Amino acid sequence: MGEPTIPSSIADIDASWMAAALGQPITGVSHEQIGEGVGVSSAVYRSTLEGGDLDSVVVKLPALAEEAVFTSTVLRMYIREVRFFENLAGQSPIRVPAGYHGAVDLETSQFVQVMEDMGSMRMVDQNEGMNIDDARRAVDELAAWHATFWRKADAPVDRGDVVCLSDPVYPAVLPMVFAEGWEKVNNAMDVDPVIAAVGPGWVDWMPSALERLSGAPNTITHGDYRADNILFDDEGNVVLLDFQLTGRGSASYDLAYFVTQSLAPDLAATHETALFNRWLDGLIAAGVPEADTTNLWDRYRDAALFCLVYPIVASRGMDFSDERQYALVDNMNTRFVRAVDQLHLADLL
């Protein structure tokens, strides 16, 4: 069997394509879209198989919304996903799905990633928020991830596996897509006065923040470490999903995004400092020099303010008539307001 071509849609993935991708005698395949309202950067499918050794796999393809495809392409998100499974997955201290087949067109970013189906794992709905026990486990895993890649992110950047947070693509693209998302969100929902106050100054502040978040010491950041991408089994073991935003930057970036956006505001307000200290202790216990951790709280605050980018930019590819997608943006905004108030983030602008 030859290497299968990159499909233009899920309709192109039939039994013969899957047989070539998996190297197994697949005789039948059927697809169902999954994850609607969970992520908007890709279209995700569960493919049920006949023949071969696997009952099912998960297939990721470019998003169905043109706005999401544009953002994902210019930020090299699909390239990052395929490269992660090719070059970095084997180094991850957190369990990740097995990657069975991946391919990406470097010119167009058309891509496909076929991976292990983790459907038996427990997912925490980000709209509901993660409980504190799960959050502690997720923070422990995150410390292990950051320690594993501590000061080792230069080679992955040079290979094109990850993108540095100071890459020129961010200040070149984010102002435009942020402005489009800002208009959409303001037209579709009641924006809290706190967000209305900090949003207009965010674009001017963003380039300097990314420079600070890129400074040494750094690590490989997951980039989208949130509840919808973190699965648990009955014993509390973690599986991590979605590697389209892997980058080189301050480890605080992932922690701030996780705590401020995956916990309900009251829970984050109560446990934020303890979770930060737990993560810090995990880094040091895993061998990160204590001297490397002295400015991580300052970078945490920078990252918490930067996180306004997620609901605003993601909204461009969202269907606000879908209840879950609307709720996700609304909840992320509400949680951002808590962070601005408690961490005095407006002082950074």
C-alpha positions as a printed Julia matrix, in Angstrom:
349×3 Matrix{Float64}:
   0.0    0.0    0.0
   1.27   3.46  -0.9
   1.08   6.56   1.27
  -2.52   7.83   1.2
  -3.2   11.34  -0.1
  -4.32  14.05   2.28
  -8.14  14.0    2.18
 -10.03  17.17   1.36
 -12.95  16.09   3.56
 -14.08  13.15   5.65
 -15.9   11.81   2.58
 -12.49  11.0    1.06
 -11.65   8.61   3.89
 -12.99   5.24   2.84
 -11.87   1.72   3.74
  -9.02   1.68   1.23
  -7.69   5.05   2.44
  -7.85   3.9    6.07
  -6.17   0.59   5.2
  -3.26   2.48   3.64
  -3.04   4.92   6.56
  -3.09   2.22   9.24
  -1.34  -0.54   7.34
  -4.17  -2.91   8.29
  -6.78  -4.83   6.24
  -9.64  -2.4    6.84
 -12.76  -3.54   5.0
 -15.27  -0.94   6.16
 -15.36   2.48   7.8
 -18.07   4.85   9.01
 -17.71   8.3   10.53
 -19.49  10.46  13.08
 -18.48  14.0   13.92
 -17.57  14.49  17.56
 -16.52  17.41  19.71
 -18.93  19.97  18.27
 -18.78  23.03  20.47
 -15.62  21.75  22.2
 -13.02  22.98  19.73
 -13.33  25.03  16.56
  -9.86  24.8   15.01
 -10.42  21.33  13.55
 -13.21  19.02  12.48
 -12.98  15.87  14.58
 -14.5   12.49  13.74
 -14.73   9.07  15.29
 -14.23   6.47  12.59
 -15.62   3.0   13.32
 -13.63   0.29  11.56
 -14.27  -3.17  10.19
 -11.28  -5.47   9.79
  -7.88  -4.88  11.31
  -6.96  -4.64  14.98
  -8.73  -1.41  15.95
 -12.43  -0.93  16.59
 -12.24   2.84  16.05
  -9.88   5.78  15.6
 -10.2    9.54  15.82
  -9.55  11.62  12.71
  -8.78  15.34  12.7
  -9.15  17.49   9.61
  -9.26  21.26   9.04
 -12.18  23.1   10.58
 -15.46  23.47   8.72
 -15.63  27.24   9.34
 -13.5   29.3    6.95
 -12.61  31.81   9.68
 -11.16  29.05  11.85
  -9.23  27.55   8.92
  -7.7   30.97   8.16
  -6.49  31.51  11.72
  -5.26  27.93  12.05
  -3.36  28.14   8.78
  -1.54  31.42   9.39
  -0.61  30.33  12.92
   0.67  26.98  11.56
  -1.6   25.11  13.93
  -2.18  22.07  11.7
   1.54  21.77  11.02
   2.2   21.83  14.76
  -0.29  19.02  15.42
   1.26  16.66  12.88
   4.81  17.54  13.92
   3.97  16.9   17.58
   2.99  13.32  16.86
   6.01  12.86  14.61
   8.69  14.31  16.86
   7.52  15.12  20.4
   4.79  12.73  21.52
   7.31  10.1   22.6
   8.91  12.57  25.02
   5.69  13.63  26.73
   5.51  12.68  30.42
   1.73  12.97  30.13
  -0.01  10.17  28.29
  -1.15  11.26  24.82
  -3.12   9.34  22.19
  -1.09   7.1   19.93
  -0.6    8.73  16.55
  -1.3    6.26  13.74
  -0.96   8.49  10.68
  -0.38  12.17  10.05
   0.31  14.3    7.02
   0.29  18.02   6.31
   0.81  20.14   3.2
   3.31  22.8    4.25
   2.08  25.18   1.58
  -1.65  24.98   2.23
  -1.75  23.47   5.76
  -4.3   20.93   4.54
  -3.81  18.09   7.01
  -5.03  14.85   8.5
  -4.17  13.25  11.82
  -5.38   9.76  12.7
  -4.98   8.82  16.35
  -6.04   6.55  19.16
  -9.68   6.83  20.23
  -9.73   7.86  23.9
 -13.52   7.84  24.09
 -13.57   5.64  27.18
 -11.86   8.33  29.25
 -13.77  10.86  31.35
 -13.98  14.37  29.94
 -14.65  17.41  32.09
 -16.96  19.91  30.42
 -15.17  23.25  30.44
 -18.49  25.02  30.77
 -19.07  23.24  34.07
 -15.49  23.71  35.22
 -13.03  21.28  36.75
 -13.31  20.22  40.39
 -10.36  20.88  42.67
  -9.2   17.25  42.87
  -9.01  16.97  39.09
  -7.38  20.4   38.93
  -4.64  19.36  41.33
  -3.93  16.26  39.26
  -3.86  18.33  36.07
  -1.44  20.81  37.66
   0.87  17.99  38.75
   0.91  16.63  35.2
   1.56  20.1   33.81
   4.57  20.56  36.1
   5.99  17.27  34.81
   5.44  18.39  31.2
   7.19  21.72  31.73
  10.09  20.17  33.63
  10.65  17.59  30.9
  11.1   20.29  28.25
  12.74  22.92  30.49
  15.3   24.88  28.45
  14.96  22.28  25.68
  12.59  24.07  23.31
  15.09  25.61  20.9
  15.52  22.55  18.69
  11.75  22.0   18.27
  11.41  25.66  17.23
  14.24  25.31  14.72
  12.59  22.17  13.25
   9.25  23.94  12.97
   7.57  21.6   15.46
   6.49  24.46  17.74
   6.2   28.23  17.37
   7.86  30.67  19.75
   5.48  33.06  21.49
   7.6   35.93  20.16
   7.25  34.75  16.55
   6.37  37.71  14.28
   3.25  35.87  13.12
   1.46  36.72  16.37
   1.68  40.54  16.3
   1.08  40.41  12.56
  -2.13  38.37  12.74
  -3.64  38.72  16.2
  -4.68  42.39  15.96
  -6.81  41.66  12.88
  -8.46  38.49  14.16
  -8.89  39.97  17.65
 -10.69  42.98  16.17
 -13.02  40.72  14.18
 -13.77  38.6   17.23
 -14.21  41.67  19.43
 -16.86  43.02  17.1
 -18.67  39.69  16.93
 -18.67  39.18  20.7
 -19.84  42.71  21.4
 -22.68  42.32  18.91
 -23.75  38.89  20.18
 -23.65  39.17  23.99
 -23.54  41.59  26.88
 -19.87  42.24  27.53
 -18.9   42.81  31.15
 -17.66  46.36  31.84
 -14.32  44.93  33.0
 -13.75  43.37  29.58
 -15.03  46.48  27.84
 -12.44  48.48  29.76
  -9.38  46.28  29.08
 -10.22  45.05  25.58
  -9.42  48.24  23.64
  -5.9   48.42  25.12
  -5.15  44.73  24.75
  -3.84  44.87  21.17
  -1.27  47.58  21.95
  -0.13  45.74  25.08
   0.05  42.28  23.46
   3.44  42.47  21.61
   5.41  43.44  24.73
   3.62  40.76  26.75
   4.57  38.1   24.22
   8.2   39.21  24.41
   8.15  38.8   28.18
   6.4   35.44  27.9
   9.1   34.3   25.48
  12.09  35.19  27.61
  14.4   32.65  29.2
  14.06  30.36  30.99
  11.4   28.76  28.84
   9.96  25.4   27.93
   7.59  23.83  25.44
   4.13  25.13  26.22
   1.06  23.09  25.35
  -0.78  26.29  24.46
  -4.33  25.05  25.01
  -4.18  23.37  28.41
  -7.85  23.47  29.41
 -10.55  21.17  30.68
 -11.87  20.07  27.29
  -8.4   18.82  26.33
  -7.67  16.89  29.54
  -9.17  13.42  30.06
  -9.19  11.24  33.18
  -9.64   7.54  33.8
 -11.22   6.01  36.92
  -7.87   6.1   38.73
  -7.31   9.77  37.96
  -4.69   9.15  35.26
  -4.52  11.9   32.68
  -4.52  11.9   28.88
  -3.76  15.16  27.08
  -5.26  16.13  23.71
  -4.81  18.8   21.03
  -1.31  19.96  20.11
  -2.07  22.7   17.61
  -0.74  25.54  19.77
   2.47  24.03  21.11
   5.03  26.76  21.56
   8.21  27.94  23.23
   7.6   30.26  26.11
   7.19  30.75  29.82
   5.74  27.77  31.63
   3.4   30.19  33.42
   1.5   30.59  30.18
  -0.13  27.14  30.41
  -0.84  27.34  34.12
  -2.48  30.75  33.92
  -4.7   29.66  31.06
  -5.69  26.49  32.88
  -6.51  28.06  36.25
  -8.24  31.16  34.92
 -10.3   29.4   32.25
 -10.96  25.82  33.4
 -12.12  26.51  36.96
 -15.32  28.27  37.96
 -14.59  31.79  39.26
 -15.24  31.01  42.93
 -13.04  27.91  42.83
 -10.24  29.74  41.04
 -10.47  32.61  43.52
 -10.12  30.21  46.45
  -7.38  27.92  45.12
  -5.36  29.96  42.61
  -2.39  30.68  44.88
  -2.28  27.12  46.21
  -2.36  25.68  42.69
   0.43  28.01  41.59
   2.56  26.97  44.56
   1.79  23.28  43.96
   2.93  23.64  40.35
   6.06  25.53  41.43
   6.93  22.79  43.93
   6.39  20.21  41.17
   8.82  22.0   38.86
  11.54  22.16  41.51
  10.98  18.55  42.6
  11.41  17.5   38.96
  14.79  19.22  38.71
  14.03  22.78  37.56
  16.55  25.09  39.28
  14.83  27.24  41.89
  16.64  30.28  40.46
  14.73  29.75  37.21
  11.38  30.22  38.97
  11.77  33.69  40.46
   9.71  35.62  37.89
   7.03  33.02  37.17
   4.29  34.85  39.09
   4.86  38.01  37.04
   4.63  35.95  33.86
   1.51  34.26  35.25
  -0.21  37.65  35.43
   0.92  38.54  31.91
  -0.43  35.23  30.64
  -3.73  35.64  32.49
  -4.33  38.97  30.73
  -3.2   37.56  27.38
  -5.85  34.83  27.76
  -8.53  37.26  26.62
  -7.34  36.25  23.15
  -8.87  32.78  23.44
 -12.6   33.54  23.69
 -12.36  36.59  21.44
 -10.42  35.03  18.56
 -12.11  31.62  18.84
 -15.51  33.3   18.56
 -14.79  34.09  14.91
 -15.28  30.44  13.99
 -18.11  29.76  16.43
 -21.8   29.46  15.77
 -23.43  31.51  18.52
 -26.79  29.92  17.74
 -25.27  26.74  19.21
 -25.97  26.82  22.95
 -22.69  25.21  24.0
 -20.49  27.41  21.86
 -22.2   30.56  23.1
 -21.9   29.35  26.7
 -18.21  28.55  26.26
 -17.34  32.09  25.19
 -19.61  33.57  27.85
 -18.06  31.42  30.59
 -14.53  32.18  29.47
 -15.32  35.89  29.57
 -16.83  35.58  33.05
 -13.75  33.74  34.3
 -11.5   36.32  32.7
 -13.32  39.06  34.61
 -12.55  37.26  37.88
  -8.87  37.11  36.97
  -8.72  40.79  36.03
 -10.3   41.79  39.33
  -8.4   39.47  41.65
  -5.0   39.72  39.96
  -5.28  43.45  39.21
  -4.53  42.79  35.56
  -5.69  46.18  34.32
  -2.59  47.62  36.0
  -0.5   45.82  33.35
  -1.94  47.8   30.46
